């Protein structure tokens, strides 16, 4: 993290509200469940404040939340920051004209979409999600934002799973935009 005013106590509070669920969704995976954090108003508010601070610092005019937990985290940030929220959905979930972007998964491909008219050339977009793992979804969202004609203000996540190298996958795609992770595991 680069210079945010999050204290060690806040980081510890948030980390204490993330539950490890072994062997979910498949054997050998340690799932990081954020529902206890969401259920704690002090922790959820502290996380929201962290994201709002980043949006202000980097001049964001819109926030993109990645399906599905990114919606939960990004929407209150948009309200508190007084800027627009744009959901990035799985393909086929949005009505009307969309822009889509396919990306590689560990065992296949997936596609995400946004409404084509929700971003404009003068928008600076902050991408918010719960976890940066391999970086595939975040990388595809950066491409969608640019294809819509907007600029990337940055990417902000609650947790970065450093051992999965998502940061290095995003590297060139960030084009100088910051990547901020509150917790790195």
C-alpha positions as CSV (number, residue, x, y, z in Angstrom):
1,X,0.0,0.0,0.0
2,X,1.3,3.4,-0.8
3,X,0.8,6.0,1.9
4,X,-2.8,5.5,2.9
5,X,-3.7,6.4,6.4
6,X,-4.9,3.0,7.5
7,X,-3.6,2.1,11.0
8,X,-2.3,-1.3,12.0
9,X,-5.3,-1.5,14.4
10,X,-7.7,-1.0,11.4
11,X,-5.8,-3.6,9.4
12,X,-6.0,-6.1,12.3
13,X,-9.7,-5.4,12.8
14,X,-10.4,-6.2,9.2
15,X,-8.2,-9.2,9.1
16,X,-9.8,-10.5,12.3
17,X,-13.2,-10.4,10.5
18,X,-12.1,-12.5,7.5
19,X,-12.9,-16.2,8.1
20,X,-10.8,-19.0,6.5
21,X,-13.0,-21.7,5.0
22,X,-10.8,-24.7,4.1
23,X,-11.5,-26.8,1.0
24,X,-14.0,-24.4,-0.5
25,X,-15.0,-24.3,-3.3
26,X,-12.8,-27.3,-3.9
27,X,-10.3,-29.4,-1.9
28,X,-7.0,-27.6,-1.3
29,X,-8.4,-24.1,-1.5
30,X,-8.5,-21.8,1.5
31,X,-11.5,-19.5,0.8
32,X,-11.4,-16.0,2.4
33,X,-14.9,-15.3,3.6
34,X,-15.6,-11.6,4.1
35,X,-19.2,-12.0,5.4
36,X,-18.2,-11.6,9.0
37,X,-16.5,-8.3,8.0
38,X,-19.7,-7.1,6.3
39,X,-21.7,-8.0,9.3
40,X,-19.6,-5.8,11.6
41,X,-20.6,-2.1,11.0
42,X,-17.3,-0.8,12.4
43,X,-15.2,-3.0,10.2
44,X,-17.3,-2.4,7.1
45,X,-17.2,1.3,7.7
46,X,-13.4,1.3,8.1
47,X,-13.0,-0.5,4.8
48,X,-15.4,1.8,3.1
49,X,-13.4,4.8,4.4
50,X,-10.2,3.3,3.1
51,X,-11.7,3.0,-0.4
52,X,-13.3,6.5,-0.3
53,X,-9.9,7.9,0.6
54,X,-8.3,6.2,-2.4
55,X,-11.0,7.5,-4.8
56,X,-10.5,11.0,-3.6
57,X,-6.7,10.8,-3.7
58,X,-6.7,9.5,-7.3
59,X,-9.5,11.7,-8.6
60,X,-12.0,9.0,-9.4
61,X,-15.3,10.1,-11.0
62,X,-16.8,6.6,-11.2
63,X,-16.3,3.3,-9.4
64,X,-16.4,-0.1,-11.0
65,X,-17.4,-3.0,-8.8
66,X,-16.5,-6.5,-9.9
67,X,-19.1,-9.2,-9.6
68,X,-20.2,-10.1,-7.0
69,X,-18.4,-9.1,-3.8
70,X,-17.0,-6.1,-5.5
71,X,-20.6,-4.8,-5.8
72,X,-21.1,-5.0,-2.0
73,X,-17.9,-3.1,-1.4
74,X,-18.0,-0.6,-4.1
75,X,-21.6,0.6,-3.9
76,X,-21.3,2.2,-0.4
77,X,-18.0,3.8,-1.5
78,X,-19.7,5.4,-4.4
79,X,-22.5,6.8,-2.2
80,X,-20.1,8.1,0.5
81,X,-17.7,9.6,-2.2
82,X,-20.6,11.1,-4.1
83,X,-19.6,9.5,-7.4
84,X,-21.2,7.0,-9.8
85,X,-21.2,3.2,-9.5
86,X,-20.9,0.9,-12.5
87,X,-21.3,-2.9,-12.1
88,X,-19.1,-5.2,-14.0
89,X,-21.2,-8.3,-14.5
90,X,-20.8,-11.8,-15.9
91,X,-21.8,-12.0,-19.5
92,X,-25.5,-12.1,-20.2
93,X,-26.6,-10.4,-17.0
94,X,-27.0,-6.8,-18.2
95,X,-29.9,-5.6,-20.4
96,X,-29.2,-3.3,-23.3
97,X,-26.0,-2.5,-25.2
98,X,-22.9,-3.8,-23.4
99,X,-19.2,-4.1,-23.9
100,X,-17.8,-7.5,-23.2
101,X,-14.3,-8.8,-22.5
102,X,-13.2,-12.4,-22.4
103,X,-10.4,-13.5,-20.2
104,X,-8.5,-16.7,-19.2
105,X,-9.2,-18.6,-16.1
106,X,-7.2,-21.5,-14.6
107,X,-9.4,-24.0,-16.4
108,X,-11.0,-22.2,-19.3
109,X,-12.4,-18.7,-20.1
110,X,-15.0,-16.3,-18.8
111,X,-16.5,-13.0,-20.0
112,X,-17.5,-9.9,-18.2
113,X,-19.6,-6.9,-19.4
114,X,-20.5,-3.3,-18.6
115,X,-23.2,-1.1,-20.0
116,X,-21.5,0.7,-22.9
117,X,-23.0,4.1,-22.0
118,X,-22.1,4.1,-18.3
119,X,-18.6,5.4,-18.8
120,X,-17.4,8.5,-20.7
121,X,-14.1,9.8,-22.0
122,X,-13.8,12.2,-19.0
123,X,-14.3,9.5,-16.4
124,X,-11.5,8.4,-14.1
125,X,-12.5,5.0,-12.9
126,X,-11.5,3.2,-9.7
127,X,-11.9,-0.6,-9.8
128,X,-12.9,-2.1,-6.4
129,X,-13.0,-5.8,-5.5
130,X,-12.6,-7.9,-2.4
131,X,-9.6,-10.1,-3.6
132,X,-6.9,-9.8,-6.2
133,X,-6.0,-13.4,-6.9
134,X,-4.7,-14.3,-10.3
135,X,-5.7,-11.0,-11.8
136,X,-7.8,-12.2,-14.7
137,X,-11.0,-10.4,-13.8
138,X,-9.3,-7.2,-12.8
139,X,-7.2,-7.2,-16.1
140,X,-10.4,-7.7,-18.1
141,X,-12.1,-4.9,-16.3
142,X,-9.2,-2.5,-17.1
143,X,-9.5,-3.4,-20.8
144,X,-13.3,-2.8,-20.6
145,X,-12.8,0.6,-19.0
146,X,-10.4,1.7,-21.7
147,X,-12.5,0.3,-24.5
148,X,-15.4,2.4,-23.1
149,X,-13.1,5.4,-23.6
150,X,-12.5,6.1,-19.9
151,X,-9.3,6.3,-17.9
152,X,-8.2,4.0,-15.1
153,X,-7.7,5.9,-11.8
154,X,-6.6,2.8,-10.0
155,X,-7.4,-0.6,-8.6
156,X,-8.2,-1.1,-4.9
157,X,-8.8,-4.4,-3.2
158,X,-9.3,-5.6,0.4
159,X,-6.9,-8.5,0.0
160,X,-4.2,-9.4,-2.4
161,X,-3.2,-13.1,-2.5
162,X,0.4,-12.4,-3.4
163,X,1.4,-16.0,-4.0
164,X,-1.0,-16.1,-7.0
165,X,0.9,-13.2,-8.8
166,X,-2.1,-11.2,-9.8
167,X,-0.1,-7.9,-9.4
168,X,2.4,-9.0,-12.0
169,X,-0.3,-10.1,-14.4
170,X,-1.9,-6.6,-14.1
171,X,1.5,-4.9,-14.4
172,X,1.5,-3.4,-17.9
173,X,-2.3,-3.2,-17.9
174,X,-2.2,-0.7,-15.1
175,X,-0.3,1.8,-17.3
176,X,1.0,3.6,-14.3
177,X,-2.3,3.6,-12.4
178,X,-1.9,2.5,-8.7
179,X,-2.9,-0.9,-7.3
180,X,-3.7,-0.7,-3.6
181,X,-4.3,-3.7,-1.3
182,X,-5.2,-3.2,2.3
183,X,-4.1,-6.7,3.3
184,X,-1.5,-8.8,1.4
185,X,-1.5,-12.5,2.2
